[in-house]
Structure formats: structure tokens, C-alpha cells
Amino acid sequence: MTAFQTEARVIEITRLAGIPAQVASLRVHLEEVLHGEAFSGSPRSQQFLRYVVEKSIECEFDSLKERVIGVELFHRPPSYDTGEDAIVRVTASDVRKRLLQHYGRYGDGSEFRIDIPTGSYIPEITWTPQSPSLPNADPAAATKSSAAESPAPAPGLPAKTGLPFPAKAILVSIPFALLLLALSFWVGYHTRKTESPRTNLAVLPWSALLASGHSLQIVASDPDFATEQDITGHAISLADYADQKYVPEHSSLSPEIQAFCQKYLVGGRAADVDLPIVADIVSLAKPSGKKVSIRTARAIRVPDFRTEDDFVFLGSPIANPWLEMFYPQMDFRFRFSKGASMEYIENMHPRKNELALYTSTGGGFNSPSTGVSFAIVALVQNPGQAGQALIIAGTTPEATDAAGRLVTNISALPEALRKCDDAQNLPLRNFEMLLRVNVMAGTPTNTDMVACHRLPSL
């Protein structure tokens, strides 16, 4: 199973997950499969199939890895040897066989089909809408009409069965979507409404980034780095991150923990919350012909900043330490409270009616939150270079998501930027917005501007 095929499945599942009616229908279908003859008498296979499908439609694709499944579903210890304990692989193989049995008997009348391709635990969910029957229609006349309009198949070739139009449209659109998003390492993202890329982009930051003539590099955050710090209890400096020293050499860490971090938290993926933002930026950049590349924070090296390219950085320093390079230009800076295990934002130059500290109330990086979070959107300069950098970062993933939604919403963004105006009426160039985000059960529900600071140009 190739990474390209896996990305295709992730895209289709996340698209389906954004349609509540289809999700409800899929869950009904899942229960029919689990209570069918093929899965009767095998609680373990039932649990496995329900787990992978539910995690998929909740877009929790990071949970669909062998070790994670072993720990969460089969209650194995985090350091268990997957080479010796093959419970996940064996169960997955059994589920594949049972699915073949089920669809071999009932597949013809099924609107959905669930498969677990070998080499991955992300299911393949195929949706084929059933053609509704026409009331008061003459079956014989319909048969004759269909026969008259459909040419007979050529000798030796099977007749074309065809797909309902919506299914055809989906299949045709997949290659184009993948082609557009193939720049990303991970392009699993939920469908969401964005402004048309043809909308006027004569508004910062896009007027600066997309008309500069420079290439654009999008740097997604490194969620494994955040997880490593959470597990080890040690904050890693930007200097160590740049030197690729991701796990501290500390005697209190057991060999198993060090081995787990080094072997499994390799940083080759982007945070799920970054992916929709990446897709929206690529969509905005496409009409300009801008060359866009997407990289993860761990793939970046210090020499990569010695370029005239423009940058977009996603995520706070706990998952994207490169943001600290721009702190000398910024008024709003992220700090980490080890005791509370969460980030907050320090206002270096408080103005009238502004606070010195903005603290979240809710979960941290690895836990869905309910409460208030904060985020920044900043347009700064790449020191010593002609390019600029856009920073989109929140104290929680939900806040980063909300900031990304605002900055890519070309209709709402100008109104937000008007708060950056001052009495001197100077043209806006570099700026920094502080956003307050209300979060309910891991979903941003409302975003307000708290402050907007003009920043001096270098």
C-alpha cells in the first residue's frame, strides 16, 4: 500500500466525515455488518472493525497504527514488542476475511462497502448511492427505453455497468484533488467552506505573499515533537531542535521510553489541524501561479532560511520551534507552563485595555479542550532576507484551526485588519493579531479579535 493510496483514502474519509447524513448512514451500515453472520462469534474482530471505522470518521488517523491499536484496543503496554505480539496484524487479517464473506453475500444491495487494505489499518470506505425507484413507472417501458438508449457492448467485451453520477464525479475529482494537494506530506483534511481562490487577494498577508515573485514554503508543525516533550517532561530548546537532538539525554528516562521516542516519534508527519489550512493556502495561491512547497518542521534546517522565499509557519513553538526565530520582531510570544502543562501568550508591550498574559482555560496540545484558547496571526520578515513569514499559531490545536480559518477567509479578514489602523493612518505592512477562541469539546465555536499591533519593518 503506497503513501499516495493512503492519502487518497484519508481524503475521501475526511470528506465523508464532513457530511453528517452520510456518517449516520455509515454507522447504521457498520452495525449491520457487525451483527451479520460473518462477524458472529468473534467479539475481537467486531471490536477491531468498529474501532478503525470510528477513528476514521472522527479523523483520528494517528490512532490507526499498529502500536496505538495494540495499546488502546487490546490494552498492551506502550512498550510492547509488536514483532513478538502480532495481535493487531492477526486480527486485521481475520477482519479482512470476514468482510469478504459479508460482501460476497450481501454486497450487491449495500450502499457502503468497508475494506481494510493490506499494509494499512486505515479503512477504505466506498459509498455508492442507491438509485431511487421512480413512482408510477412502467418497468417494461423503462427496460425498453434503457435498451434503446444504451449501445450494445462490443463482441468479447463485458457490458458496462456504470456508476451513478455522484460516484463518477467523486472518482473523476480524486486525481485532480490529489494532484493539487500532492505537495503535502499528509493531505487528510476535513471538508470546510473557504472563499473562492478567485476572490480579490489585495489584502494582507496575501497581497504580500502571493505577489512577491518569491516561492512560498509552508512549514507544518511537528506533533511528534510535542508528544516527545509531553512523555519525557523536558522542554527542548530551538538550538537542540535545530541540531536534531529531539530526546534529552537524561538519566531519569528509562531505556524503553528513550527507545520509543527515538523509534516511533520520528516526526515525519504533520499535525491533523494543519492540513485544512495547508489546503486552503494552496487553493488561494493556485490562481497566482505561485510555486508552493510543503514541509514539516523537522525537515527544515537553518540554511533553509537563507533564501528569498516567503514562509508560512503553522503551530505554536511546542510543535514548531522555528517560530522562536521571529520573536525579536513579535509582541505576542508563546510561553509554556510546565505545572499546568499548557501554553499561554505573553504580551511584551501591553497597550491600553490589554493584558500582559493571556492564559487558556481548557486542554493542552494533546487533549481536546473546552474553554477559551488564544492564537496569533503575524506577518513578519525573514531576518536578513527579502522574504516574509506568516505565522498561524494557537495555544491549542483548536485555536490554530480558528486562526487558519480567519486568515484564509478573504471576506472576513479585511474587517479584522481594520482594527490595526491607528491615528497616523499609516499603510499596514507587518502586523500581529491576537485572537480569543471559544472552544467546545474540541471544536472552535467563536473567534474574536483581542488586539492588533503594527510591527516595525526591519
ABEGO torsion letter per residue (X at the ends): XBAAAAAAAAAAAAAAAABAAAAAAAAAAAAAAAABAAABGBAAAAAAAAAAAAAAAAGBAAABBAAAAAAAAAGBBAABBAAABAAAAAAAAAAAAAAAAAAAAAAAABABBBBBBBGBABBBBBBBBBBBBBBGBBAAAAAAAAAAABBBBBBGBBBBAEBBAAAAAAAAAAAAAAAAAAABABABBBBBBBBBAABBABBOAAAAAAAAGBBBBBBBBBAAAAAAAAAAGBBBBAAAAAAGBABBBBAABBAAAAAAAAAABAGABBBAAAAAAAAAAAAAAAAAGBBBBBBBAAABBAAAABBABBBBBBEBAAABAAAAAAAAABABBBBBBAAAGBBBBBBABBBBGBBABBBBBEBBAABBBBEBBBBBBBBBBBBGBABBBBBBBBABAAAAAAAAAAAABAAAAAAAAAAABBAAGBBBBBBBBBBBBBBBGGBBABBBBABBBBBBBX
